[in-house]
């Protein structure tokens, strides 16, 4: 079963953010807890860890427009 990678809410007032960089390529292998992508918000940039282990399938490309908190960024299969 695939695990959804959601845009997390890092700060109390955060409503949207941008994937600055994927740290693992699409189709790459990831382990739970491994840094997965860099998230830019209004106030900071943070690394977000993988919520599971498996193969990464990216839905939202890095460097695009901001997306809302809770948006599916990709899947780990």
PyMOL Python script that loads the backbone (N, CA, C, O; Angstrom):
from pymol import cmd

cmd.read_pdbstr("""\
ATOM      1  N   UNK A   1       0.844  -1.188   0.000  1.00  0.00           N
ATOM      2  CA  UNK A   1       0.000   0.000   0.000  1.00  0.00           C
ATOM      3  C   UNK A   1       0.884   1.244   0.000  1.00  0.00           C
ATOM      4  O   UNK A   1       1.833   1.336   0.778  1.00  0.00           O
ATOM      5  N   UNK A   2       0.571   2.195  -0.872  1.00  0.00           N
ATOM      6  CA  UNK A   2       1.364   3.414  -1.004  1.00  0.00           C
ATOM      7  C   UNK A   2       1.122   4.357   0.180  1.00  0.00           C
ATOM      8  O   UNK A   2       0.014   4.458   0.706  1.00  0.00           O
ATOM      9  N   UNK A   3       2.188   5.035   0.574  1.00  0.00           N
ATOM     10  CA  UNK A   3       2.118   6.040   1.634  1.00  0.00           C
ATOM     11  C   UNK A   3       2.106   7.404   0.957  1.00  0.00           C
ATOM     12  O   UNK A   3       2.977   7.698   0.139  1.00  0.00           O
ATOM     13  N   UNK A   4       1.125   8.239   1.292  1.00  0.00           N
ATOM     14  CA  UNK A   4       1.061   9.587   0.721  1.00  0.00           C
ATOM     15  C   UNK A   4       2.087  10.487   1.398  1.00  0.00           C
ATOM     16  O   UNK A   4       2.277  10.433   2.613  1.00  0.00           O
ATOM     17  N   UNK A   5       2.745  11.316   0.590  1.00  0.00           N
ATOM     18  CA  UNK A   5       3.646  12.343   1.106  1.00  0.00           C
ATOM     19  C   UNK A   5       2.867  13.645   1.024  1.00  0.00           C
ATOM     20  O   UNK A   5       2.588  14.141  -0.068  1.00  0.00           O
ATOM     21  N   UNK A   6       2.518  14.199   2.179  1.00  0.00           N
ATOM     22  CA  UNK A   6       1.700  15.409   2.239  1.00  0.00           C
ATOM     23  C   UNK A   6       2.555  16.618   2.610  1.00  0.00           C
ATOM     24  O   UNK A   6       3.547  16.491   3.326  1.00  0.00           O
ATOM     25  N   UNK A   7       2.160  17.790   2.115  1.00  0.00           N
ATOM     26  CA  UNK A   7       2.832  19.016   2.523  1.00  0.00           C
ATOM     27  C   UNK A   7       2.491  19.263   3.988  1.00  0.00           C
ATOM     28  O   UNK A   7       1.327  19.480   4.322  1.00  0.00           O
ATOM     29  N   UNK A   8       3.499  19.232   4.872  1.00  0.00           N
ATOM     30  CA  UNK A   8       3.219  19.384   6.299  1.00  0.00           C
ATOM     31  C   UNK A   8       3.005  20.841   6.710  1.00  0.00           C
ATOM     32  O   UNK A   8       3.468  21.765   6.041  1.00  0.00           O
ATOM     33  N   UNK A   9       2.305  21.022   7.804  1.00  0.00           N
ATOM     34  CA  UNK A   9       2.135  22.347   8.400  1.00  0.00           C
ATOM     35  C   UNK A   9       3.205  22.488   9.466  1.00  0.00           C
ATOM     36  O   UNK A   9       3.138  21.843  10.512  1.00  0.00           O
ATOM     37  N   UNK A  10       4.199  23.338   9.199  1.00  0.00           N
ATOM     38  CA  UNK A  10       5.339  23.461  10.098  1.00  0.00           C
ATOM     39  C   UNK A  10       5.119  24.559  11.139  1.00  0.00           C
ATOM     40  O   UNK A  10       5.518  24.401  12.293  1.00  0.00           O
ATOM     41  N   UNK A  11       4.502  25.646  10.755  1.00  0.00           N
ATOM     42  CA  UNK A  11       4.248  26.737  11.691  1.00  0.00           C
ATOM     43  C   UNK A  11       2.760  26.942  11.882  1.00  0.00           C
ATOM     44  O   UNK A  11       1.954  26.526  11.049  1.00  0.00           O
ATOM     45  N   UNK A  12       2.396  27.586  12.982  1.00  0.00           N
ATOM     46  CA  UNK A  12       0.993  27.812  13.314  1.00  0.00           C
ATOM     47  C   UNK A  12       0.249  28.547  12.208  1.00  0.00           C
ATOM     48  O   UNK A  12      -0.901  28.223  11.911  1.00  0.00           O
ATOM     49  N   UNK A  13       0.897  29.533  11.598  1.00  0.00           N
ATOM     50  CA  UNK A  13       0.218  30.355  10.591  1.00  0.00           C
ATOM     51  C   UNK A  13       0.492  29.888   9.158  1.00  0.00           C
ATOM     52  O   UNK A  13       0.066  30.545   8.209  1.00  0.00           O
ATOM     53  N   UNK A  14       1.192  28.771   8.988  1.00  0.00           N
ATOM     54  CA  UNK A  14       1.527  28.293   7.652  1.00  0.00           C
ATOM     55  C   UNK A  14       0.298  27.741   6.941  1.00  0.00           C
ATOM     56  O   UNK A  14      -0.398  26.876   7.473  1.00  0.00           O
ATOM     57  N   UNK A  15       0.031  28.247   5.731  1.00  0.00           N
ATOM     58  CA  UNK A  15      -1.088  27.771   4.913  1.00  0.00           C
ATOM     59  C   UNK A  15      -0.627  27.123   3.612  1.00  0.00           C
ATOM     60  O   UNK A  15      -1.352  26.322   3.022  1.00  0.00           O
ATOM     61  N   UNK A  16       0.591  27.475   3.164  1.00  0.00           N
ATOM     62  CA  UNK A  16       1.118  26.933   1.925  1.00  0.00           C
ATOM     63  C   UNK A  16       2.639  26.912   1.980  1.00  0.00           C
ATOM     64  O   UNK A  16       3.259  27.558   2.825  1.00  0.00           O
ATOM     65  N   UNK A  17       3.220  26.153   1.060  1.00  0.00           N
ATOM     66  CA  UNK A  17       4.675  26.065   0.980  1.00  0.00           C
ATOM     67  C   UNK A  17       5.083  25.594  -0.401  1.00  0.00           C
ATOM     68  O   UNK A  17       4.240  25.217  -1.216  1.00  0.00           O
ATOM     69  N   UNK A  18       6.380  25.616  -0.657  1.00  0.00           N
ATOM     70  CA  UNK A  18       6.934  25.230  -1.947  1.00  0.00           C
ATOM     71  C   UNK A  18       7.980  24.146  -1.747  1.00  0.00           C
ATOM     72  O   UNK A  18       8.811  24.235  -0.843  1.00  0.00           O
ATOM     73  N   UNK A  19       7.937  23.116  -2.600  1.00  0.00           N
ATOM     74  CA  UNK A  19       8.994  22.106  -2.597  1.00  0.00           C
ATOM     75  C   UNK A  19      10.195  22.759  -3.269  1.00  0.00           C
ATOM     76  O   UNK A  19      10.184  22.978  -4.480  1.00  0.00           O
ATOM     77  N   UNK A  20      11.232  23.072  -2.492  1.00  0.00           N
ATOM     78  CA  UNK A  20      12.418  23.731  -3.039  1.00  0.00           C
ATOM     79  C   UNK A  20      13.284  22.735  -3.793  1.00  0.00           C
ATOM     80  O   UNK A  20      13.838  23.050  -4.846  1.00  0.00           O
ATOM     81  N   UNK A  21      13.397  21.513  -3.236  1.00  0.00           N
ATOM     82  CA  UNK A  21      14.260  20.503  -3.848  1.00  0.00           C
ATOM     83  C   UNK A  21      13.880  19.119  -3.341  1.00  0.00           C
ATOM     84  O   UNK A  21      13.684  18.926  -2.141  1.00  0.00           O
ATOM     85  N   UNK A  22      13.780  18.176  -4.235  1.00  0.00           N
ATOM     86  CA  UNK A  22      13.635  16.775  -3.854  1.00  0.00           C
ATOM     87  C   UNK A  22      15.034  16.240  -3.614  1.00  0.00           C
ATOM     88  O   UNK A  22      15.905  16.406  -4.468  1.00  0.00           O
ATOM     89  N   UNK A  23      15.272  15.608  -2.485  1.00  0.00           N
ATOM     90  CA  UNK A  23      16.589  15.086  -2.138  1.00  0.00           C
ATOM     91  C   UNK A  23      16.785  13.652  -2.634  1.00  0.00           C
ATOM     92  O   UNK A  23      17.882  13.100  -2.549  1.00  0.00           O
ATOM     93  N   UNK A  24      15.710  13.059  -3.152  1.00  0.00           N
ATOM     94  CA  UNK A  24      15.733  11.720  -3.754  1.00  0.00           C
ATOM     95  C   UNK A  24      15.049  11.849  -5.114  1.00  0.00           C
ATOM     96  O   UNK A  24      14.020  12.513  -5.234  1.00  0.00           O
ATOM     97  N   UNK A  25      15.616  11.220  -6.126  1.00  0.00           N
ATOM     98  CA  UNK A  25      15.046  11.297  -7.476  1.00  0.00           C
ATOM     99  C   UNK A  25      13.781  10.457  -7.583  1.00  0.00           C
ATOM    100  O   UNK A  25      13.606   9.485  -6.848  1.00  0.00           O
ATOM    101  N   UNK A  26      12.896  10.842  -8.511  1.00  0.00           N
ATOM    102  CA  UNK A  26      11.694  10.066  -8.793  1.00  0.00           C
ATOM    103  C   UNK A  26      12.105   8.646  -9.174  1.00  0.00           C
ATOM    104  O   UNK A  26      12.963   8.454 -10.036  1.00  0.00           O
ATOM    105  N   UNK A  27      11.497   7.662  -8.538  1.00  0.00           N
ATOM    106  CA  UNK A  27      11.847   6.271  -8.785  1.00  0.00           C
ATOM    107  C   UNK A  27      12.955   5.765  -7.885  1.00  0.00           C
ATOM    108  O   UNK A  27      13.312   4.587  -7.921  1.00  0.00           O
ATOM    109  N   UNK A  28      13.501   6.669  -7.070  1.00  0.00           N
ATOM    110  CA  UNK A  28      14.582   6.293  -6.166  1.00  0.00           C
ATOM    111  C   UNK A  28      14.062   5.577  -4.932  1.00  0.00           C
ATOM    112  O   UNK A  28      12.875   5.631  -4.610  1.00  0.00           O
ATOM    113  N   UNK A  29      14.970   4.912  -4.259  1.00  0.00           N
ATOM    114  CA  UNK A  29      14.636   4.165  -3.055  1.00  0.00           C
ATOM    115  C   UNK A  29      14.815   5.065  -1.828  1.00  0.00           C
ATOM    116  O   UNK A  29      15.818   5.769  -1.712  1.00  0.00           O
ATOM    117  N   UNK A  30      13.839   5.040  -0.914  1.00  0.00           N
ATOM    118  CA  UNK A  30      13.921   5.843   0.310  1.00  0.00           C
ATOM    119  C   UNK A  30      13.662   4.968   1.536  1.00  0.00           C
ATOM    120  O   UNK A  30      12.981   3.945   1.464  1.00  0.00           O
ATOM    121  N   UNK A  31      14.225   5.400   2.658  1.00  0.00           N
ATOM    122  CA  UNK A  31      14.010   4.724   3.935  1.00  0.00           C
ATOM    123  C   UNK A  31      13.273   5.675   4.862  1.00  0.00           C
ATOM    124  O   UNK A  31      13.518   6.881   4.838  1.00  0.00           O
ATOM    125  N   UNK A  32      12.386   5.150   5.666  1.00  0.00           N
ATOM    126  CA  UNK A  32      11.635   5.969   6.613  1.00  0.00           C
ATOM    127  C   UNK A  32      12.596   6.778   7.475  1.00  0.00           C
ATOM    128  O   UNK A  32      13.568   6.240   8.005  1.00  0.00           O
ATOM    129  N   UNK A  33      12.316   8.084   7.612  1.00  0.00           N
ATOM    130  CA  UNK A  33      13.145   8.972   8.413  1.00  0.00           C
ATOM    131  C   UNK A  33      14.267   9.645   7.640  1.00  0.00           C
ATOM    132  O   UNK A  33      14.911  10.559   8.156  1.00  0.00           O
ATOM    133  N   UNK A  34      14.509   9.207   6.414  1.00  0.00           N
ATOM    134  CA  UNK A  34      15.541   9.798   5.564  1.00  0.00           C
ATOM    135  C   UNK A  34      15.059  11.170   5.074  1.00  0.00           C
ATOM    136  O   UNK A  34      13.881  11.315   4.747  1.00  0.00           O
ATOM    137  N   UNK A  35      15.944  12.185   5.013  1.00  0.00           N
ATOM    138  CA  UNK A  35      15.538  13.472   4.441  1.00  0.00           C
ATOM    139  C   UNK A  35      15.036  13.269   3.012  1.00  0.00           C
ATOM    140  O   UNK A  35      15.711  12.651   2.189  1.00  0.00           O
ATOM    141  N   UNK A  36      13.842  13.798   2.728  1.00  0.00           N
ATOM    142  CA  UNK A  36      13.175  13.536   1.454  1.00  0.00           C
ATOM    143  C   UNK A  36      13.105  14.760   0.545  1.00  0.00           C
ATOM    144  O   UNK A  36      13.366  14.670  -0.655  1.00  0.00           O
ATOM    145  N   UNK A  37      12.746  15.913   1.131  1.00  0.00           N
ATOM    146  CA  UNK A  37      12.689  17.142   0.332  1.00  0.00           C
ATOM    147  C   UNK A  37      12.877  18.358   1.216  1.00  0.00           C
ATOM    148  O   UNK A  37      12.695  18.294   2.432  1.00  0.00           O
ATOM    149  N   UNK A  38      13.249  19.481   0.586  1.00  0.00           N
ATOM    150  CA  UNK A  38      13.365  20.759   1.276  1.00  0.00           C
ATOM    151  C   UNK A  38      12.077  21.530   1.043  1.00  0.00           C
ATOM    152  O   UNK A  38      11.609  21.652  -0.089  1.00  0.00           O
ATOM    153  N   UNK A  39      11.515  22.041   2.113  1.00  0.00           N
ATOM    154  CA  UNK A  39      10.258  22.777   2.075  1.00  0.00           C
ATOM    155  C   UNK A  39      10.504  24.241   2.413  1.00  0.00           C
ATOM    156  O   UNK A  39      11.056  24.555   3.468  1.00  0.00           O
ATOM    157  N   UNK A  40      10.097  25.135   1.519  1.00  0.00           N
ATOM    158  CA  UNK A  40      10.190  26.570   1.768  1.00  0.00           C
ATOM    159  C   UNK A  40       8.821  27.101   2.160  1.00  0.00           C
ATOM    160  O   UNK A  40       7.819  26.845   1.491  1.00  0.00           O
ATOM    161  N   UNK A  41       8.801  27.845   3.257  1.00  0.00           N
ATOM    162  CA  UNK A  41       7.575  28.538   3.662  1.00  0.00           C
ATOM    163  C   UNK A  41       7.913  30.019   3.772  1.00  0.00           C
ATOM    164  O   UNK A  41       9.026  30.429   3.443  1.00  0.00           O
ATOM    165  N   UNK A  42       6.965  30.817   4.229  1.00  0.00           N
ATOM    166  CA  UNK A  42       7.196  32.258   4.336  1.00  0.00           C
ATOM    167  C   UNK A  42       8.394  32.593   5.216  1.00  0.00           C
ATOM    168  O   UNK A  42       9.117  33.555   4.954  1.00  0.00           O
ATOM    169  N   UNK A  43       8.598  31.798   6.257  1.00  0.00           N
ATOM    170  CA  UNK A  43       9.586  32.166   7.270  1.00  0.00           C
ATOM    171  C   UNK A  43      10.836  31.298   7.312  1.00  0.00           C
ATOM    172  O   UNK A  43      11.828  31.700   7.920  1.00  0.00           O
ATOM    173  N   UNK A  44      10.825  30.120   6.688  1.00  0.00           N
ATOM    174  CA  UNK A  44      11.981  29.241   6.827  1.00  0.00           C
ATOM    175  C   UNK A  44      12.042  28.193   5.717  1.00  0.00           C
ATOM    176  O   UNK A  44      11.113  28.040   4.925  1.00  0.00           O
ATOM    177  N   UNK A  45      13.168  27.478   5.687  1.00  0.00           N
ATOM    178  CA  UNK A  45      13.347  26.320   4.824  1.00  0.00           C
ATOM    179  C   UNK A  45      13.698  25.150   5.722  1.00  0.00           C
ATOM    180  O   UNK A  45      14.591  25.254   6.563  1.00  0.00           O
ATOM    181  N   UNK A  46      12.999  24.034   5.549  1.00  0.00           N
ATOM    182  CA  UNK A  46      13.203  22.863   6.392  1.00  0.00           C
ATOM    183  C   UNK A  46      13.309  21.613   5.548  1.00  0.00           C
ATOM    184  O   UNK A  46      12.717  21.530   4.471  1.00  0.00           O
ATOM    185  N   UNK A  47      14.070  20.630   6.037  1.00  0.00           N
ATOM    186  CA  UNK A  47      14.087  19.318   5.405  1.00  0.00           C
ATOM    187  C   UNK A  47      12.968  18.491   6.013  1.00  0.00           C
ATOM    188  O   UNK A  47      12.763  18.503   7.227  1.00  0.00           O
ATOM    189  N   UNK A  48      12.249  17.774   5.164  1.00  0.00           N
ATOM    190  CA  UNK A  48      11.149  16.922   5.611  1.00  0.00           C
ATOM    191  C   UNK A  48      11.564  15.473   5.397  1.00  0.00           C
ATOM    192  O   UNK A  48      12.099  15.118   4.347  1.00  0.00           O
ATOM    193  N   UNK A  49      11.311  14.637   6.405  1.00  0.00           N
ATOM    194  CA  UNK A  49      11.712  13.234   6.354  1.00  0.00           C
ATOM    195  C   UNK A  49      10.651  12.364   5.690  1.00  0.00           C
ATOM    196  O   UNK A  49       9.466  12.699   5.678  1.00  0.00           O
ATOM    197  N   UNK A  50      11.098  11.251   5.145  1.00  0.00           N
ATOM    198  CA  UNK A  50      10.203  10.292   4.500  1.00  0.00           C
ATOM    199  C   UNK A  50       9.302   9.627   5.540  1.00  0.00           C
ATOM    200  O   UNK A  50       9.782   9.189   6.586  1.00  0.00           O
ATOM    201  N   UNK A  51       7.991   9.550   5.259  1.00  0.00           N
ATOM    202  CA  UNK A  51       7.058   8.926   6.199  1.00  0.00           C
ATOM    203  C   UNK A  51       7.010   7.401   6.096  1.00  0.00           C
ATOM    204  O   UNK A  51       6.275   6.750   6.839  1.00  0.00           O
ATOM    205  N   UNK A  52       7.784   6.837   5.184  1.00  0.00           N
ATOM    206  CA  UNK A  52       7.789   5.385   5.015  1.00  0.00           C
ATOM    207  C   UNK A  52       8.970   4.977   4.155  1.00  0.00           C
ATOM    208  O   UNK A  52       9.758   5.823   3.732  1.00  0.00           O
ATOM    209  N   UNK A  53       9.095   3.688   3.897  1.00  0.00           N
ATOM    210  CA  UNK A  53      10.179   3.154   3.080  1.00  0.00           C
ATOM    211  C   UNK A  53       9.625   2.568   1.788  1.00  0.00           C
ATOM    212  O   UNK A  53       8.519   2.028   1.761  1.00  0.00           O
ATOM    213  N   UNK A  54      10.411   2.680   0.712  1.00  0.00           N
ATOM    214  CA  UNK A  54       9.996   2.120  -0.569  1.00  0.00           C
ATOM    215  C   UNK A  54      10.530   2.937  -1.723  1.00  0.00           C
ATOM    216  O   UNK A  54      11.612   3.518  -1.640  1.00  0.00           O
ATOM    217  N   UNK A  55       9.762   2.978  -2.807  1.00  0.00           N
ATOM    218  CA  UNK A  55      10.142   3.691  -4.027  1.00  0.00           C
ATOM    219  C   UNK A  55       9.359   4.993  -4.126  1.00  0.00           C
ATOM    220  O   UNK A  55       8.136   5.001  -3.985  1.00  0.00           O
ATOM    221  N   UNK A  56      10.070   6.099  -4.370  1.00  0.00           N
ATOM    222  CA  UNK A  56       9.453   7.427  -4.432  1.00  0.00           C
ATOM    223  C   UNK A  56       8.813   7.671  -5.793  1.00  0.00           C
ATOM    224  O   UNK A  56       9.421   7.416  -6.833  1.00  0.00           O
ATOM    225  N   UNK A  57       7.580   8.168  -5.773  1.00  0.00           N
ATOM    226  CA  UNK A  57       6.863   8.609  -6.970  1.00  0.00           C
ATOM    227  C   UNK A  57       6.458  10.063  -6.743  1.00  0.00           C
ATOM    228  O   UNK A  57       5.576  10.340  -5.931  1.00  0.00           O
ATOM    229  N   UNK A  58       7.095  10.992  -7.452  1.00  0.00           N
ATOM    230  CA  UNK A  58       6.864  12.429  -7.265  1.00  0.00           C
ATOM    231  C   UNK A  58       5.660  12.884  -8.081  1.00  0.00           C
ATOM    232  O   UNK A  58       5.524  12.528  -9.251  1.00  0.00           O
ATOM    233  N   UNK A  59       4.780  13.680  -7.450  1.00  0.00           N
ATOM    234  CA  UNK A  59       3.604  14.248  -8.112  1.00  0.00           C
ATOM    235  C   UNK A  59       3.806  15.751  -8.336  1.00  0.00           C
ATOM    236  O   UNK A  59       3.457  16.267  -9.398  1.00  0.00           O
ATOM    237  N   UNK A  60       4.362  16.454  -7.353  1.00  0.00           N
ATOM    238  CA  UNK A  60       4.577  17.899  -7.423  1.00  0.00           C
ATOM    239  C   UNK A  60       6.071  18.159  -7.605  1.00  0.00           C
ATOM    240  O   UNK A  60       6.878  17.792  -6.751  1.00  0.00           O
ATOM    241  N   UNK A  61       6.431  18.783  -8.703  1.00  0.00           N
ATOM    242  CA  UNK A  61       7.840  19.055  -9.006  1.00  0.00           C
ATOM    243  C   UNK A  61       8.401  20.150  -8.102  1.00  0.00           C
ATOM    244  O   UNK A  61       7.666  21.003  -7.603  1.00  0.00           O
ATOM    245  N   UNK A  62       9.700  20.109  -7.904  1.00  0.00           N
ATOM    246  CA  UNK A  62      10.385  21.137  -7.121  1.00  0.00           C
ATOM    247  C   UNK A  62      10.408  22.449  -7.883  1.00  0.00           C
ATOM    248  O   UNK A  62      10.434  22.470  -9.114  1.00  0.00           O
ATOM    249  N   UNK A  63      10.399  23.546  -7.131  1.00  0.00           N
ATOM    250  CA  UNK A  63      10.525  24.862  -7.741  1.00  0.00           C
ATOM    251  C   UNK A  63       9.272  25.425  -8.360  1.00  0.00           C
ATOM    252  O   UNK A  63       9.313  26.480  -8.992  1.00  0.00           O
ATOM    253  N   UNK A  64       8.162  24.745  -8.192  1.00  0.00           N
ATOM    254  CA  UNK A  64       6.906  25.219  -8.772  1.00  0.00           C
ATOM    255  C   UNK A  64       6.213  26.236  -7.884  1.00  0.00           C
ATOM    256  O   UNK A  64       6.813  26.802  -6.970  1.00  0.00           O
ATOM    257  N   UNK A  65       4.948  26.454  -8.169  1.00  0.00           N
ATOM    258  CA  UNK A  65       4.139  27.376  -7.386  1.00  0.00           C
ATOM    259  C   UNK A  65       3.885  26.803  -5.995  1.00  0.00           C
ATOM    260  O   UNK A  65       3.926  25.587  -5.809  1.00  0.00           O
ATOM    261  N   UNK A  66       3.623  27.670  -5.019  1.00  0.00           N
ATOM    262  CA  UNK A  66       3.272  27.183  -3.678  1.00  0.00           C
ATOM    263  C   UNK A  66       1.992  26.342  -3.722  1.00  0.00           C
ATOM    264  O   UNK A  66       1.092  26.603  -4.521  1.00  0.00           O
ATOM    265  N   UNK A  67       1.928  25.332  -2.852  1.00  0.00           N
ATOM    266  CA  UNK A  67       0.740  24.482  -2.725  1.00  0.00           C
ATOM    267  C   UNK A  67       0.250  24.529  -1.285  1.00  0.00           C
ATOM    268  O   UNK A  67       1.010  24.844  -0.369  1.00  0.00           O
ATOM    269  N   UNK A  68      -1.015  24.216  -1.096  1.00  0.00           N
ATOM    270  CA  UNK A  68      -1.621  24.280   0.232  1.00  0.00           C
ATOM    271  C   UNK A  68      -1.156  23.145   1.128  1.00  0.00           C
ATOM    272  O   UNK A  68      -0.810  22.063   0.654  1.00  0.00           O
ATOM    273  N   UNK A  69      -1.153  23.407   2.431  1.00  0.00           N
ATOM    274  CA  UNK A  69      -0.855  22.375   3.425  1.00  0.00           C
ATOM    275  C   UNK A  69      -1.821  21.213   3.221  1.00  0.00           C
ATOM    276  O   UNK A  69      -3.021  21.419   3.038  1.00  0.00           O
ATOM    277  N   UNK A  70      -1.288  19.987   3.253  1.00  0.00           N
ATOM    278  CA  UNK A  70      -2.103  18.808   3.074  1.00  0.00           C
ATOM    279  C   UNK A  70      -2.155  18.288   1.645  1.00  0.00           C
ATOM    280  O   UNK A  70      -2.715  17.220   1.395  1.00  0.00           O
ATOM    281  N   UNK A  71      -1.571  19.040   0.694  1.00  0.00           N
ATOM    282  CA  UNK A  71      -1.533  18.609  -0.697  1.00  0.00           C
ATOM    283  C   UNK A  71      -0.632  17.367  -0.828  1.00  0.00           C
ATOM    284  O   UNK A  71       0.418  17.289  -0.191  1.00  0.00           O
ATOM    285  N   UNK A  72      -1.047  16.410  -1.646  1.00  0.00           N
ATOM    286  CA  UNK A  72      -0.236  15.211  -1.903  1.00  0.00           C
ATOM    287  C   UNK A  72       0.904  15.605  -2.837  1.00  0.00           C
ATOM    288  O   UNK A  72       0.673  16.034  -3.968  1.00  0.00           O
ATOM    289  N   UNK A  73       2.146  15.453  -2.348  1.00  0.00           N
ATOM    290  CA  UNK A  73       3.329  15.785  -3.127  1.00  0.00           C
ATOM    291  C   UNK A  73       3.883  14.598  -3.886  1.00  0.00           C
ATOM    292  O   UNK A  73       4.579  14.749  -4.891  1.00  0.00           O
ATOM    293  N   UNK A  74       3.561  13.408  -3.387  1.00  0.00           N
ATOM    294  CA  UNK A  74       4.061  12.196  -4.008  1.00  0.00           C
ATOM    295  C   UNK A  74       3.639  10.996  -3.184  1.00  0.00           C
ATOM    296  O   UNK A  74       2.861  11.107  -2.236  1.00  0.00           O
ATOM    297  N   UNK A  75       4.174   9.843  -3.570  1.00  0.00           N
ATOM    298  CA  UNK A  75       3.848   8.586  -2.887  1.00  0.00           C
ATOM    299  C   UNK A  75       5.117   7.783  -2.679  1.00  0.00           C
ATOM    300  O   UNK A  75       6.081   7.913  -3.434  1.00  0.00           O
ATOM    301  N   UNK A  76       5.110   6.957  -1.654  1.00  0.00           N
ATOM    302  CA  UNK A  76       6.154   5.969  -1.453  1.00  0.00           C
ATOM    303  C   UNK A  76       5.478   4.616  -1.575  1.00  0.00           C
ATOM    304  O   UNK A  76       4.606   4.267  -0.779  1.00  0.00           O
ATOM    305  N   UNK A  77       5.890   3.863  -2.579  1.00  0.00           N
ATOM    306  CA  UNK A  77       5.246   2.571  -2.874  1.00  0.00           C
ATOM    307  C   UNK A  77       6.108   1.425  -2.374  1.00  0.00           C
ATOM    308  O   UNK A  77       5.737   0.261  -2.528  1.00  0.00           O
TER     309      UNK A  77
END
""", "prot")
cmd.dss("prot")
cmd.show_as("cartoon", "prot")
cmd.util.cbc("prot")
cmd.orient("prot")
